[in-house]
Amino acid sequence: MNEPIEEREELWEKFLRRWPLESLANMTLEQYSRAGDQDCFVYWLESLTESLGSIWGGSAFKFGVYSRRDQSEKVSDNERSYSTDYAWYSQYGATAEEAFVQVLGQIVLIAQATRRGDLEAVEQARLGPALKWKLAFLYQCPDQPCVLPIYGLRFLRAAIGQPTVWAAPTLQSELLAARGEQNLFAYADTCWTTATAWLQAQAVGEQVLAYLNEQPERFTLINTTQKVAGFRLINERQLAIIREGKKLTLFVAPGTWLDSLSDPPLSCDHYPPERKRNSSLNSCAPDLAKGHEAVCVTLSGVEAFEAFCSAYEGAELNGVAKSLASEGTTTMSGAPLNQILFGPPGTGKTYATIEAALQVIDPAYLHEHQSNRTALKQRFDELIEQDRIRFVTFHQSFSYEDFVEGLRATTDEASGQLRYSVVDGVFKSLCEAAAAKVTQQAEAPTEVGQRRIWKMSLGNTLGEDASIYQECLAGGYVLLGYGGAIDFSGCSSRQQVQARFAEAGVVPANPATDYGITSVTAFVSRMMVGDLIVVSDGNFKFRAIGEVTGDYQFKPHTEFEADYSQLRSVKWLRQYQPSLPHTELLNGQFSQMTLYELREPTLNREKLKTLLGTPDASAGRLLHVGQRFGQGYVVRSVGQDVVEFDKPRGGVLPLPLSLLRQLLEYVRSGQIDVEDIRQGRVFEKVAEAEIEKYIVNGYQSLFAAMVEQLIKPQQSTALADARVLVIDEINRGNISRVFGELITLIEPSKRACADEALSVVLPYSKQRFSVPSNLYLIGTMNTADRSLAGLDIALRRRFVFREMPPQPQLLDDIEVAGVGVGQLLRVMNQRIEVLLDRDHCLGHAYFMPLKDDTSLARLEAIFRNQILPLLQEYFFEDWQRIQWVLNDHRKPTADRFVNQDRQDVAALFGNISVLAQGGGWRINEAAFQRVSAYAGVIAAQAKVEAQEELEEADA
């Protein structure tokens, strides 16, 4: 801003003469951007008017659409699209021309809004911040300015001279309110000087953080702590800023592009995967954390950082980084801890949660089967069955008690009395499952199918006998509280147990149903050595699993003289801290009874096998649809007993899983190795093998390949422990009411074991609680139900938002009787954006059934049952606007989906003055069956009135 004021004023006038507001709407794409043309609109904005406030630097994508100087072939994606001559953001349209229509509409909107002083409308415009505010400056009324030629949010905030979170409209208004009679440019120079001085006084890391935050179209915040801030670039690369220190330090992905920087870094330190680094990288930039290759770079300042970012945005990752990214070998492969998929109805938000969840829990499987939706859905269902993923839908009545914890009335089955228990909600339950650690582990039995499984309570966690549990763990036994000080040795039936009670003077009112007799009978005579005991923690959790190793013993307790004298020795197989939710083992909940046998279907034996890590569980669970073994055998389906393969030359091969499990057991026990299976030596080395010889030797290569794969070390502990909670329609719940005090704890930096970890005491259970770092939240949000602007700010700040726009390009290959479905959706959405906003567009998912059925009847059903009712809701039954969306006002009457009757007011009301409201609106049922009605939505038909007259004449 060093140019003379007179020159800047003259340049401003020159720009407005060249590009007057009145002719903006008639600008062509070639006039807007043409490579090498120094008179095109974007060249004026960026270069010729640089002295009126710079928007230099960054990607040319900031213009929405631009002419390409480099015309090499590039692949389009959901973010960016390319043709030979142009590049543009995919959100604006399928072609450069469509994108330009959208961009030009935003430019005109900004110019007109600024002329009338509406800065909030400028802020809401769908262009980058620097571009839209420069447009606002150039097209404001020069005699009544409302915008300074300062477009960076950090500079506007710095010009205030104190920390602030004000948005650009407020900042511009506040600064200009203090201008007085000063010349606009002279005052802007003063503000710039103030801002520069203030920024120089701040830590360089904070300056860069402000630079990143003011460009959300380029940099998406992953997470920030007091020490580190992590961002994701539009090309999916990650970048982390170290916020402390006088020099600017950052972590980036490695690559040869570092050698080609015109302004080399002050230092460049390569970090191999095993080298320690700041632990905050785990939550702020997981791709750069320990376990990944990274580079620590030191730069001279903000200007050097801006040039650095331009190179990093366009650079290629090196081979190592690409390999890691493509293989998806880590849970933390860029998936944010908290993310929300948002977009209009029908854009595939819930559909996309399957891939988002698999990206967290099984990224390798997702990468391998990216194009096989059936395989992905089956894997997703498997993970739900294993309780690794849970799905919940928010609604207006959803509460803290449903989500976190609350009181629930239950009836004590022994006493019949009403009790109020603290019950965990879906979020707390999953948190505890994610946080639970096995504090003690012993070798578990390899077969649990024939064993009885008992549920048993060991003391009351809130009662005076709470110490019983720890005593039993330490002593290697379980104690039954019933039976008093009576010795039941030698009893083998209920009658004998009842007789011992009677001998001791204990005669219950109803011996046939007395629970004391029932529990002692089960403990003394029915429980066998080898049976398993699950120790409950209330009705909704369990905390240990043990194996009975000894017969009944009578051992009077020193502390509880009248109780806990009945003993069975056990081997503790698993102990959990904190306790695991009942859903990790049961299909229902635990009963209040102290001791009883768990039976199917309440007991899920597959889950029990998984908890114990037995071969029976691992063999079936590690096979997935789409896996390839041997010479082209591909897993077709996996059941509880049978796995089916597609054979290399066609046909289906079913094989029993019991064979695979037995072979796994032989290998794990050292009786054979994989090569023995491959060479057909199984029955030579295991003579007593009770498996089908002809099947094993007939498919020895296939069985060898499967066993070899399944005995490999599986996923890391972090990956195996990760849990995902999918919250559908997250914006329909009352966020403050549902999350309560936990809204703070879900922040990555506040989670357990993080640098700034926090915990709270929950109101009902009075227990201290924190959110584990391996729990991922994936929400979906319908923008037509509530716009982003109205979303709870606490939620906005703690989630990464991923837009799911309509994708009409997915429908471009579909035609119904010659009508292009992709273009049909595209045109309707363009009209909705003009008449309403982009949050209320129509999603492509409504039309996806046409991929399998391109009949007119199917298109009719979609329009009649989904599209038209949705438009009625969008426009509050403003039928004229619905007509405009469908282009009915320019179609022949027969092709109009919506018609307005012509009313004879005089005939209805007589000779009185009535304010005419127009005729009533009605839906034209016949139009749904006319191809021309759908074709007319896309293209206007000329001379409609004349065509209507011809139709009437023909009739």
N, C-alpha and C positions, 0 to 999 in steps of 0.2 A: 504493500500500500504506500509506496514511495512516490508514485506519479503525481504530478500537480493536479490539484482539485479540478481545475478548468478542463484539463484533458480527460479526466474521468467522467465529468458531466457531459462533455461532448461525445465521448464514446458511448455513453448510455443512450443519448439521443440517437446516435447513429444506429445502434442495435435496434431500437424501436422503429426506426424508419425502414430498416431491412426486414424485420420480422414483426410487423404490427399485430396487435391482439386480434384485430378484425379479420385478418386473413390466416390466422393460425390453423383454424379448422380445415382449411383447404390445402395444407401442406402435404406433399407426397413423401413416400418413403425415400426416394432418391434425394429430395431436398433435405430431408432430416439427417441422413447419414450416407455418405459415399466416400469410400476410401480414396485419399489423395485430393479430395475437393476441399479447398480452403474457404469455400463460401457456403458450405452446408451448415445446418443448424447446430449440430453437436460441436463442430469446429469453432463456431462462434462462442458457444457456451464455455468450452474448456480452454481454448487458446486465445482467441481474439479479445475476449472480455476478461482475461485473467486479472487485470488490474481492478476489476469490479468485484473482486472476491474469488479466490482460487478454489477450483474443484479438481485440480490436477492430481494425477496419480491413481493408483488402483486399477481395476479391470474396466475395460470398455463396456462390460455388462451393466455398469451403473446407468447407462442410457436406455436400458430395457431391451433395445434392439440396435444393432450397429452393423455397418458394412465391413466385411472382413478383408484386411490387406493380405493376410496369409490364408490362402484358399486350399490348404492341404485338408485331406479328409479327416473329419472328427466324428466321433460317435455321440449321438444325442442321448440324454437320459431324462429323468424326472425333473432335474434342476435346470439344465441348459440344453438348448437345441441348436443344431447347425444345418445350414444348407451350404452350397458352394460359395454363395455371395454374402450371406448374412449369418449372424449368430444372435440368439435372443433367449431370454428366460422362458422356460417351458410353460410357466404359469400363465403367460400372456396369450398363448395360442399354439396351434399346430404348425403354422407357417409364419414366415417373416411378415407377410402382409397382415395376417390376423393379429400378430403381436403389435405391429405398428398402430393398428386401429385402437388397441387398448392403451398403448403408451400415449398416443396423441390425445385420446380422450382425457387422460390424467393431466396432461400438460395444459389443455384448455381449461379444465376444472380448476387447476392451481391459479392460472392467470386471472380467471374471472373471480375466484374467491379472494385473491389478494386485492383486486380493484375495489371490492366492497369491504375490505378490511377483515375478512373472515379467516383468521390464522388457524383456527381449529380445523377447518376444512383442509387447509394445506397440510397440516400434521397428519391427517387421515389418508392423504393421497397415497397411492400405491407405487411410489417411486422412491429411490434412495434418498436419504436425508439431505446430503449435500446438493444433489441435483434439484430437488423440489424447492429448497429454500433459495437457491440461486435464481430459479425461475420466479419465485415469489418476489425477490428483490427487483428483478428486471421489469416485471409487469405490474408492480404496485403503482399507485398514483404518485408521481414525483412531487407534487405539491403537498401531499398529505402522506408522507412515508410511514410505513408500519413495520418495515423490515430493514435491518442493518446488513451491509455487505459482509457479514461474518456468518458462515454456514456450519461450522463445526460445533457440536453441542458442548464439547469440553472448553472451547474458547469462549462461547457465550457464558457458560457457568463461571469460568475464570474471570471474565470481565466484571462480574458482580463483586469479585474480590473476597468471596467467602464461600465455604462449602455449601452446596445446594443441590437438590434433586429436581428442581423445576424443569419442565419440558420446554421445548423451543418456543412455542407461542407465548408462554408466560415470560420467558427470558427476554424475548424481543420487545414485548410491551413494557416490561420494567426498565430496560435499558433506555428505550426511546422516551419514556416518561421523564427521564432526567436530562434530555438533550437541550431543552430550553430553546433558544434562538440560534444555536450553533448550526453551521452548515452540516449537512448529513455526512459527507465524507470526512470532514474535519473531526466530527464527533466520533465516527467509526474508527479513525486513526487513534484517537485517544483511548477508546475501548480496547483496541487491539494491543496497544502498548501496556495497558493495565493487565490484560489477560496474559500476555507473554511474560511479564514480570512475575505475576502470581504463579504461573505454571513452573517457571524456573526455580521458584522457591520450594516446589513440591518434589518429593522423591520421583526419580525418573520412572520407576515402575508404576507409580500411580498415574503419571502422565500417559504412559502407554496403555494402561488399563482404561482410561477415559477414551483414548483414541479407538480402542477396540469396541467399547460399549456403544459408541455413537454410530457404529456401522453394522447393525445387526444383519443386513443383507449379505455381508461378507464373513462375519465372525459370530458364531453361535456359542454363547456361554455354556460350558459343561458344568463347572462348579468353581467357587472361589472360597478361599480360606484367608486367614490373616497373612499367610506367607506366600501362597501360590494362587494364581488364577489360570484356569484352563479353558481353551476355546477350540471349537471345531470349525475349520474353514469350509467353504462351499464344496471343495473337492474332497471332503471327508478327512483331510489330514488334521492332526492335532498340534496345538502349540500351547506351551505353558510359560507364564511370566512369573519370575521370582520377584515379589513385590518389595522386598527389602533391599537395602544397599544403595550406594551412590551411583553404581554402574548398572546398566541394563543387562540382566541375565535372563536367558530363556532356554527352554528345551524344545527341540524340534526333531523331526524324523530325519535320519541320515540320507545322504544322496550325493552324487557327483555334482549336483547343481551348486553346492557350496563353493566349489572351486571357480565358478564363473561369475561370482558376484563382483560388480564393478567397485563396490565399497566393501572390501573384505572385513570380517569381524575382527574385533580387537583380540579375541581368543576363541579357539574352537576345540572343545574337549570331547572326544568320542567315548561314549559309555557302552561297554559290552553288556549283554543281558544280565549277567550275574553281579554287576557292580552296584553297590548301594547308592541311593540318592534320596532326595526329600520324599518322605512317606506320603505327603499330601498329593503327590502325583497320582496315587492310586485312585483317588476320587476326582481329581481335577483334569487329568489327562492320562487315562489308563494305558493308552497305546505307548506312552513314553515312560511308564513306571518300570520298576525293577522287573526283570523277566523279558524286557524288550530292548532292542538296540535303540540308542538315542544319542543326540549330540547336544552338548551344553555350549551355548554361544553367548559371547559378551559383545554388546554393541555400544557405540559412542553416545547415542541419544535417540530422541524420537524421530528425527529426520532419517537417520540411518535405518531405524526400524521400519519406517514406511517403505523405503526402497527394498528392504529385506523381505517384507511381506509380499510385495509384488512378485519377487522371484520365487518365493515359497509357494505362492498360489499356483504358479504355472509349472513348477518343477516336477520331475518324475522321481518317485522313491527308488532307492536302490534295490538290488535283487533280493537281499535278505528281508527287507521290510515288506516287499511285495509278497514274498513267500509266506511270511507270517500272516499277512492280511488275508491272503487267498485261502490258506489252510484253516483259518479260524481256530487256532489251537488253544485259545484261552477264553475263559468266561468273560474277561474284561475287554473284549474286542470292540471297544468304542461304544458299547451300550450304556447309556446314562442310567444312573440309579433310579431317577424319576423322570418319566417322559409322558407326554400327552399327545395323542394323534388327534388332530382337529380338522374339521372340514364340514362342508354341507352334507345333507342326507344322501346316502347312496354312493359314497366315494370309497367304500371299502375299509373303513376304520377298524371295525371289529374283525373283518377278514384279515387285516394286516397284523392284528395282535398275535396271531399264530407265529408268523415269522419273527416278530419282535421278541416273543417269549423264547423261541428256539435260539435266537441270536445270543440270548443270555445263558441258557442252560446247556444247549448242545449246538454250538456254532459250526462244528465240523460236519455234523449231520445236515444242518441247514445248507451249508455250502455244497455238499455232495448231492443233495436232492432238491436244489433250488427250483428246478422246473417241474418237479413231481408233486403237485398239490395233494394228491391222495396220500403219499408217503408222509408229507409234512403234517397233515391232519391226524394221521394215525399215530405219529410220534407225539404230537401234542396231546392226544387223548391218553396215551400211555403215561405221560408225565402228570396229567390231571389225576389219573388213577393212582399214581404213586404219591400224590399230594405234594408234588414239587411245584405245581401250578394250581392256583385257585382263581375262580372267576366269580365276580360279584357285580351286581348292577345297582347303582345309586338311584334313589327316588326320593320324593319329598318327605316320606315318613321314615327314611333310613336314619338311624340315630347313633350316638356314641355307644350306647349299650349293644347295638348290633355289630359295631365296627371294632370297638376296643374291649370293653367288659361291662357287665351289668349284673343285677341280681335276678335270679330265677327261682321260683317256688318249686320244690320237689317234695315227694312223699317218701319218708323212710320206710323201706319195704319190711324192715324187721319190726319197727314199733308202730308204723302207721301214722306217725306224727309229721306235720308239715314243717319243712325246713327251707331256709333261703340260702342258696349257694351262689357264690360269685362265678359267673360263667364267662369264659373268654369269647370275645367276638372274633370275626374272621381275620382281622389284621393282627391282633395280639397273638392269636393262636399260631398264625404262620410265622410271626416274628420269633416265637419261642421255638418253633420247629427249626427255623433257620439258625438260631443261636445255640441250640442244644449241642452239647459235646458229650462224647462217650468218656466218662471219667474213669471207668474200669472196664476192661475187656478181657475175656478168656475164650479159649477155643470152644466153639459151639458145635453141637451135634450136626452131622451132615444130613440127617433125615429127621424131619419133624412130623411127617404125615400121620404116623400111627400113635403119636404121643397125645396124652390128654394135656390140655392147656388150662391152667387155673388162674382166676383172678383172685388176688388176696390183698387185703389192707393190712399194713403194719403200723399201727398207731395212728392217731389223729394229728395231723400237722398243726392244728390249733389247740389241741388238748394237752392234758398233763402227761399223756403217754407218747408224746411226739418223739421221745428219745429212742423208742423201740426200733424204729427204722435203722438208725445209725448203729445201734447195738447189733442188729441182725446182719448188717453189712460187714461189720468188723468180725463177728463171730462165725460167719459162714453158715447161718441157719435161718429159719423162719419160726415165729412164735404165734400161736393162736390165742386170742384173748378169751375165748369161750372155754368152758369146762372147769373153771375155778381151779382148786387144788386137788382135783380127782385124777388118779392114775388110770389111764385107759389101755394100758399094755395088755395084749392078748385079745382085744376086742376085734371082731371081724365082721360085725353086722350092726345094723341100727338097733336091733333088739338088745344086743349085749351092751351097747353104749347107753341105751335107756336104762338098763338094769343097774349099771354103775352109778348113774345119776341118782337112781332111787336108793341105792345102798348108802349114798352120801347124804340122803335126806332131801334131795332136790327132785320134786315132783311137779312138773309144769302142769298148767291147767289143761292143755291139749297136747299131749306128748306126740301125737301123730303129725302135728304141723309145727312143733316147737323148733325155732331156728337154731337154738343152742345145740340141741341134739343133732340137727341136720348138719351143722358146720363141723362138729366134732367127728361125726361119722365119716364125712368126706375127708377130713384131715387124717384120721387114724386108719381107716380101712379102704377107702376108695383111691386115695392118692398113692401112686406107685413110684418106685425109683425110676428115674428117667423122664418123668413128667416135667413139664415146664410151668413155672409160676411167674405171672406178670404182676408186679406190685403197683397198685394204683395210687394216684395222688388226687383224691377227690373223684368225682364222677366223670371228669373230662380230661384227665391226664394220667400218665403212668411214668414211673421213675426208675424201674429196674426190671430185669428178666433173669431168672435163675433156673437151674436144673436140680431136681430133687436127687440127692445122692445117698440118702439113708432112710431107714425105717423110723417109725414113730418112737419118740422117747418122752418120758415124763421127767421134767426137771423144774422143780419149784423155783420161782423167780425171787431173787433177794429183795427187790424193790417193790414189786406188785405181788403181795402174798396171795391174793385170791385170784389173780389173773396171770396170763402168759406163762403157764406151766407146761403147755403142750408144744413140743419141739420136733422139727424135721431138719436135718442137715441139708444144705444146698450148696451148689457151686454157682457163684454169681457170674453170669455170662456177659451182662451189659448193665452199666449204671449210667444214668443220664442227668446232666445238670445244665440248664434247668430241665424240668420234666417235659416229656414230649406230649403233644396233643393226642387225644384218643384216636383221631383220624389217621394217625400213622400206623395204627394196628387194627382198628375196628371199623365196621360199617355203621355202627350205632354208638351208644355211649355206655359207660360202665354202670352197673347197678350199685345201689347203696350197700348191698350185702357184703359182709366181710370176706367170705370165701364162697366161690361157686365156679363151676366149670364153664369155660368160654366155648361156645359152639358156633358153627357156621349156621346161618349166613352173617351173624353179628361179627364173628371172628373172621378176619381175612388172613388165611394162612400164607398167601403169597407175600403179603406185607411183613408177616412175622419172619419168613425166610429171608427177606431183604434185610431186615434189622439184624438178623444173626449172621448175614453174609454167607449163607450156605450155597453150595454149588447149584442146588435146585433153582434158586432164585436167579443167580447170575447167568445161567445158560440161556434161559428164555428171554430175560430182559435185555441182554446185550445183542440180541438179534433184532434187526429192524428191516422193515420193507425197503427194498431197493439195494440192500447189501449184496455184493458180488463175491462169490467164492469159487475156487478151482478154475475150471476152464469155461467160465461163462454161466455158472448157476447163479440166478438172481432170486433173492428172497421175495416171494409173492405175498405171503401172509404168515403171521405168527400167532398161534393159539396157545392155550394152556398145555396141550398135549402133543400138538403136531405143528411142524413148520413146513410150508409148501414152497417149492422152488419152481421158477420158470426154467425149463431145460434149454441148453444151448441151441438145439435143433427143433425146438417146439415141444409143446406138451408140458404137463405139470407133474412134479415129483413130490409126493408127500413123504416126510420122514418123521418118525416118532422122536420127540425131544428126550424121552427116557434114554435112548441110545447115546445121544450127545452128552447128557448129564453123566452117564456111567463112564464114558470115555474120559470126560473131564476129571472125574474122581480118580480114575486109574493113573492119569498123568500127574495130578496134584500129589498123589500118595507115593509117586516114584516107581510104580510097578511097570510102567511103560513110558515111552516118550513119543513125541509127534512123529518121528521117523518110523517108529514101529507101526503106527497106524497107516502111514503112507505105504510101507512095504508089506503090509498084510501079516505082521507078526504078533498081533494082539493076542490071539488064542494060543500061540506058542508060549508066551510069557505069563499069561493069566489063564491057566488051564480051567479054573473054576468059573470063568466069566459066563454069566447067565444073560447074555445078549444075543441077538439074532446074528449069527455068523455070516450068512449069505448077504445080508443087507450091508453090514459093516465092510466086508471085503469087496462087495460089489461097487461100493462108492467110497473106497478107501481114500482117494485123493480129495474128495469133497469133505469127508469127515476130518481128515488131517488139516485141511485149510481152515475149517471152522474152529477146531480145537486150538490151533496155533494162534488164531485171532483172539479167541476168548480168554486165553491164559495170559495174554499180554497185560501189563499194568494199565489200568483204566485211567479215567480222567483224574485230574488233580483234586485234592480235597476241597479246594475252594469252589471248583466247578461242581463237584458232586453235592455240595451243600447249598448251592444257590437256590433260592426260591423266588417265584414270581407271583405277584398279585395283580390280576387284570381287573381294572375297575371300569366297567362300561358306563357310559353316560355320566361321567364324573361331575359334570357341571350341573346336573339335576338335583344333587344333594346339597344340603346346607353345610358348606365346608367347615365353618366354625363349630357347628353342632356335631358333626360326624368325627372330625379329627380332634377337636378339643385342644388340649395342651400339647398333643403329639405333633402338631403341624410344624413345630420347630425341630423336633427330633428326626424328621425324615430328611432334613438337609444332609448332604453327604458329609459336610464337615462336623456335624453334630452327632453322627452315628457312633455306635460303640467302637472303641479302639482308635477313633480318629484323633487328630491333634487337639480338636476342641470339643471332644465328646461330652454330651450332656445326658442326664437321666432325670426322671421325675418319679414321684410317688403317686401311684394310681389311686383314685378316690375310693373305689370299692374294696379292692384286695389289700390296699395299703402296702403294696409291694413296690420296690424300686424297679423301674422299667426303662430300657433303652432300645433303640432300633438297631438291629445288626446291619453290618455293611454288606452282607450277601443277600439282602432282600431287595428285590427290584419292583418298582411300581410302574405299571403301564396303564394309562387312562385313555379313554376315548371321549371326544366332546363334539357334539353336534352344534355347529355354529349357528344354525337356524333356530335352535332352541334358546341359546343365549350367546350373544356375541362375545368375542374376546375382550372387548372394551369393558364389558360388564362383569367379567370374571373376578372372583375374589383375588385381590392383589397378593395375598399371602400364598395362594396356590401358584399364581403366575411366576412368582419369584423363585419358587422352589422346584419347578419342573422345566424340563427342556420341551419346547413345543415343536412338533413336527407336522407341517401342514400336509393334508391329504386332499389335494384339489381334484375336481372332476378331470378325467382323462379321456376325452372323446377320441383321442388317437387310437385307443384300444378297440374302438368300434369302427374304425375306418375301413376295415375289410368286410364289413357286414352291409348287405343291401337287402331290402325288402321290396320286392317288385320294382327294382330300379331306384329306390329311395336310399340314399346313403345315410346310415344311422348315425355315424360319427358326426357328419356335418349337421344333421338334424339336431343333435344334442348341443353342438357347438353354437349354432345360431340362437337357439332358445336361451342358452346361458348368457350370450352376449346381450340379449335384450333384457334379461333379468338384472344383469349388472347395471344397466343404464336406469331401469325403472325402480330398482330396489337397492341391492348391493351384492357383492360377490359371496357373502356368507349364506345367501339363499339360492345359490345355483342348484342345478339338478345333477345328481351323481350318475356316473356311468354304470354303476351296478344295477340300476333299474333295467337297463337294456341288455345286460350280459346274457340272459336266457336266449336272446336271439342268435347267439353263436351256435346253439344246437337246433334251434327251430326258427327259421327265417320266414315263417308264414305271416300273412297279413292278420290272421286271427290272434297270433301271439302279440304282435305290435298293438293291435286293438285292445287286448287285455291290459297291456302295460299302460297305455294312455288312459283307458277308462278307469282302471282301478288304482293307479298309482300317481301318474303325472298330473291329471286334472284335479284330483282331490288335494294334492300337495300345493298346486298353484292356488286353489281356493283358500287354503290355510295361509299361504304366504301373503296374499293380497287382501285378506279379510273380505273375500267375496266381492272385491272391486272388479266386476266382470269386464269392464272396458280394458283394464290393464291386462287381464288374462287374455283377452282378445288380441291385444298388441303382442304379447309374448308368442302366441300361436299364429300371428300374422293374419288372423281372421278378417281384419278390417280391409285387407287387400285381396281377399279371395272371393270367388263366386259364392253365392249363398249356400249352395248345396255342399260346398267343401268346408264351410265354417263349423268348427266344433261348438262355438257359442254364438247364438244369434239374439238379437234384441227385437222384440215384437213392436210393431208400430201401433200405438194406442190412439183411438179417437176420443180425445178428452171431452169434446162437446157431447158426444153420444153417451158417455159415461156419467157426466155431471150436469149436463144442461148448460144454460146460459149464465154461468157464474165464473168468476175469476179464480182459476186454480193454477198454482205454480207447478208447471209440468216437470216431472222427474224423469221423463223418458219412458219408453216401454219396458215391460218386464223382460228379464233375461231367461233364456232356456238353453238347455244342452241339446244339440242336434245329434240324435242317436245314429242317424244314417251316415253321418260324416266319418264315424269311426271305421266304417267298412269301405271307404273310398281311398284308393291309393293317392289320388290327386289331393286329398285333404292333407296328407302328410308331406307330399312334395311341395305343397303351397306354403308350408311352414318355413321352408328354406328359401324359396325364391318368390318374389312378388309377381303376381300376374297382372299384366297391363290391361288397362281399359276394363276394369271390373264391371263397371256399370253397363257397358255395352254388352259384355258377356251375359250379365244377368238378364238383360232385355231379350237377348237371343234365346236364352233358356226358357224364359216365360213364353216367348213366341212359339218355340217348339212344343211347349206343353199344350 
